[in-house]
């Protein structure tokens, strides 16, 4: 049986471990799971000017965290995204279109599973999106 290895993204991952008592990524064998990533900076603060920028930055942080554990977007098989809705009856068209644009940019022809959930609030004040993923290393070639 493979041993569990934990990883922290430099900057905000180290802050999260110290301040909030959790880790950014877990790897067991070829399977990697990451904590939800928001559109925060290295110092764990939000500074994006738009929802589009926040989602792109959250995706960048997913990429950084995956890299710490030895994976990339091409290895991702499952995505859970959490959104503070911009519409009354859904997470909103802007959330969906920006997420899909980011998926097209980052996944190419690889298509993961995806669940998008609307939530009332997220961890940081003003945060609108958080993304967690599961990756299987070298699965992106299928």
Secondary structure, 3 states (H helix, E strand, C coil): CCCEEEECCCCHHHHHHHHHCCCCEEEECCEEEECCECCECCCCCECCCCHHHHHHHHHHHHHHHHHHCCCCHHHEEEEEEEEECCCCCCCCHHHHHHHHHHHHHHHCCCCCEEEEEEECCCCCCCCCEEEEEEEECCHHHC
